[in-house]
Amino acid sequence: MRIAIVKLSALGDIVHAMVALQFIKTQIKDIKIDWIVEESFAGVLKNNPDIDTILTVNLKSLKTRKTGIFQQLKKIRSYANNNYDLVIDAQGLVKSAVTAKLTGKCVAGFDAKSIREKAASWFYDTKIACAYDANTIDRNARVLSKPLGINISTEQILNKKPFLFYSDEDKNIDDFVRKDGMNIVLVIGSTWDSRNYPADKFVKIAQALKQNCLVVWGNDQEKQTAERISKQSEFIRIMPKLDLNSLKALIAKADLLIGNDTGPTHMAWALNRPSITIFGPTPVNRVYQTDINKVVKSPSIVNPYKLNKQDYSIKEIKECEIINMAKSLLSS
């Protein structure tokens, strides 16, 4: 049996879906799994032994270059030559549903009540029900397992094996990771400003923990913030720009990751590394909370059906709450 999974973006969403792979491969021995993803996120999938082929698209480029649609359509249609027994759209967007439909004859995905873009369900032959406000990881596990006639339980996910892999990472990482102390990765950015914990509070956290705090960044604005806070604490160091392969390697070597609700933070959970995810305007049901993966949530009430990008309540979270949690994780 050969299937294709369509999960185009974003980084955290892809990570949350990847957890299902190890259980699918265990329960269906002869299955081959391909994954269709945006080019910019392909790195997070690389080296995973449960993925047979990574197939890329560049649909994001169409926002600035509309004429590229014909090239992308041709590329997607060529994937249909793989004669998939099933294509599963784990994203639930119209663009991902169209991609899935062009890739295979038999397509599965969420039903209309389970996704934001309800029209996407028109393209599916098999429709899976799962409440939109349910845990994000559970939703991904359900839409990927149910069409295959198998089940992935909460207990299985809680006892998962690490499922992000890397090779030939940037050797400069070793110059930043200390052998004589604790290493803490700080993820200071995200896609919205209101999801970002105040930079000065990250400084206070670093000052209190007095460990080797390594700041990762993804764009110029985040780099500028990293440079600013590094000048305020002797314990903060700025990492060089890392690709996804080297980012996985760094997080795997860390004793703790503290960060906003964003992709690199969720990678710590995937690697079974201790983490603290800081939530403001987004719901905590995006993650699994475990003995080593903790969350801190602002006092605001979040409507998962309509997120409020003007909700800056994350600023109200006291740094002492994160510091105490971090000390507990580091001591254990």
N, C-alpha and C positions, 0 to 999 in steps of 0.2 A: 504494500500500500504506500502510495506517495501523496503527501499533502503539502499545501502551501499555506503559510500563515501571513496575513496582511496586517502589519502593525507598523505604520509608517513613521510615527513620531509620538510624543516627544521622548526625551531620554528616560525620564522616570517611568512613563507609561510602558515603554518597551521593557524596562527592567522588571516591572510588576507582572508583565505577561510571560517573561522568560522562565519564571519559576515553574511553570507548568511542564516544561519540556522534559525534565528528568523523570517525571511521573508518567508521562505519555510513553516515553521510550521504554520504561520498565514494564508497562502493562501491555504494550503492543510491540512485540519483539522485532517484527520485520518492517516496521514503518520507517519511511524516509521523510524527513521534514525539511522543507525549504522555507525561507523567510524573506518577504518583500518589505523593504525599508527605504526611507530616505537616505541618500548617499551620506549626508553629514552625520548620521547616527549609526552607520554600518559598523563602526569600530567597537561599539559595545557588544555586538553579536559575535565578533571574530574570535576564533579559537575555541568556541563552544563545541564540545564533542557531540552534542545532541542535535546540532544543526548541520544538515548535509550540504546545503548551498545557500549563500546569501545573495539575494537578487536586489539590485538597487533601482530606485527611481529618483528623479529630481523634480518633483512636482512643485516644490517651493520656488523654484526658479521661474515658474510661470507667472508669478506676481509681478515680475519686472520684465519678463520676455514672453509675451503671449504667443508669439509664433513658434515657440518651442513645444507647443502642445502636440504637434504632429509627430515630432521625434519621440516624445514620451509615450504617446499612444502606440507607436510602432514597437517601441521597446517592450511595453507591457504585453502587447499581443504576442510577441515572440515567446514570452514565458508560457503561453498556452501550449506550445509545442512539447512541453514536458508531460502533457496528458495526465494532469492531476486527478486523482480519485475524488479529492475534496479540497476546496479552498475555504479557509475560515477567515472572515474579517473580524478581527478582535478590536477594531477601533470604533466602528459605528458611525463613521462620517460618510457623507455622500461620495467624497473623492476616494476613500478607501473601499467603499462598496463597489464603485465603478471599476476600480483597479481589480478587485476580486472577481467581478463578473467577466471582465475581459481575459482573466487568467485561466478560469476553469468553468466547466459546464455546471458543476454541482457546487453551490456556494452556501455557506452557513454564516449566521451572524445573530446579533441581538434582535428581538422583536421591537416593534415601534414604541412600546411603552417603556423600554429599557434603555433608550438612547436619546440624546438631545436632538440630533438631526433625524427625525422620524422617517423621512423619505428614504434613508439608506436601507431600511428594512425591505423596501420594494424589490431590491435586487437579490434577496436571499431565498433559497429554496427551503432551507431549514432555519427556523427562527427560535432563538433561545430567550426565555424569560429570566430576567434577573434585575431586581430593583435598581434604579439608577443611583440611589443613595446608599446602596450596600457597599461593603468594603471593596475597594478598588482591586485588590489582589484576588479576592474571592470571585469577583466578576470576571476577571481575566481567566482564572482557572476554570470557571464554569463554561464560558463560551468556547474555550479551547478543548475541553474534555467531553462535554455533553454530546456534541455531534459525532464523536468517535465512540460513543456508547460506554464511556468509562467515567469514573468519579475520582475527584481529587479532594481529599478531606482536609479540614483545618489542621488535624494532627499531623498529616503528611507535610503540610507547608511549614508548620512549626519546627519539624525535624528535618527540614530540607538540607541538602548538601550545598555548599557554595557553588554558584553557577555563573560567575563571571571569570573569564580566563584571559591571560595576557602572556606575551612572549617578546623578547628583545626590546624591553622597555628602555626608556631614556636612562642611561647610566648615571646622569647627574642627580637622579633621585637619591642615590646613596650618599651624596655629599650633604644632603639636607636631613636625612633620617639619622637620628642619634642612636648610638648603641648603649650609651650610659644614662639613659633617662627615658621618659615617656614621650611619645610623639602624638600630637593632636592635630588633625586636619580641620581647618576652619573653612566652611563654605559660606561666603559672605554675600553672594549675589543670587538672583533669581530672575524670572521673566517680568515680574512687576515690582515696582518700588515698594508697594504696600506689603509685600511678602518678605521684605528684607528687615532683619533685626538690626537695630541701630549699631553702626560701626563702633561708636565709642563704648558700647556695652561689650562688644567682642574684646576690646582692649582691657576692660575691667576683668573679664573672664580670664584672659591670658595672664594678667597681673596676679590674680588670685591663685591660679593653678600652678604658675611658675614651672611650666614644662615647655617643651619644644613645640610651639604652635606654628603650623605651616599653612599659609593662606593660599588657596587655589583660586584662580580667576579665569573668566572666559571672554572678556571684552575689555576695551580700553577704560571704560568707566569703572569697572570692578578693579582693574589694575591700579588706577589712581587711588581708589579707596584703600586698597591693600598697601600702597606706598605710604599713604597718610597714617594709617594705624600702626604700621611697622616702626614709624618714627616715635611713636608714643609708648612702645613697650619693647624692652630688650628680649622678651620671650617670643616675639612675633617675627617670622621670616617669610618672605614672599617666594613662592615657588615660581620657576620659569613656566612659560606657556606649555601645557601638557596636552598631548592628544589623548583620545579616550583609552588607548592601550596603556599608556603610562599613568593615566589617572587611576585606572583599575589597580595598577601595581602599587602606587602610592597608598591608596586606601587599604589595600591588603596588608601593608606593612605597618599601618597605624594602630595605636593602642585605643584611640577614640576619635570619632568624627562628630563635630558639632556644626550644624548648619541649618539653613532655611529649608522650607519645603520645596525641594528642587532635585533634579536628576542625580547629581553627584552624591547628595545625602542619602538617597535611596540605594545607591550602589553599596553603601556600607552594610545595609541589611542583606543584600544579595551575596555579599562576601562573608557574612556571619561575623562582622566586626562590630564592636560596640558603637552606639551612635545616640545622639540626642537631636531630634528634629524639632525645630521651632515653628509653630503654626500661628498665623494671624488670621487672614481672611479666607483660608482654605480649610476644609474639614479634615479632622484627624483620621477619618476612616480611609484615608489613602494608604495607610501603613498598617503593619502588624506590630503591636507592642509586645515585646518579649523581655526576658530577664536582662538582656544586654542592649535592646533597642527601645529607647524611651522617647516620649514626646512631652513637649511643654506647649500649652495652648493659651492664647490670650483670652480675656473674658468675653469677647464678642460671640454672638450666636451666628453661625454660618448657615446660609441656605444653599445646599449643594446644587440646587437647580438654577440658581442665579447668584453667582459669586459677586461680591461687592469690592471692586478694585479700589474704592475710596475708604476701605476699612483699614485704618492704620493702627489698630489696637495692638499689634505686635510690639509696639513701642512701650506698652504698659507692663510687659513681662519683666519682672525684676531679675537682674543678672544673678542675684544670690540663689535663686531657685535653680538656675542652670549650673552654677558653680557647685552647689551641694550635690546635685545629681551626678555631675562629672566626677567629683571626688569619690563618690560611692562606686561608680563604674570602674574607675582607675584602681581603686583599692582591691577590687574583687578580681 
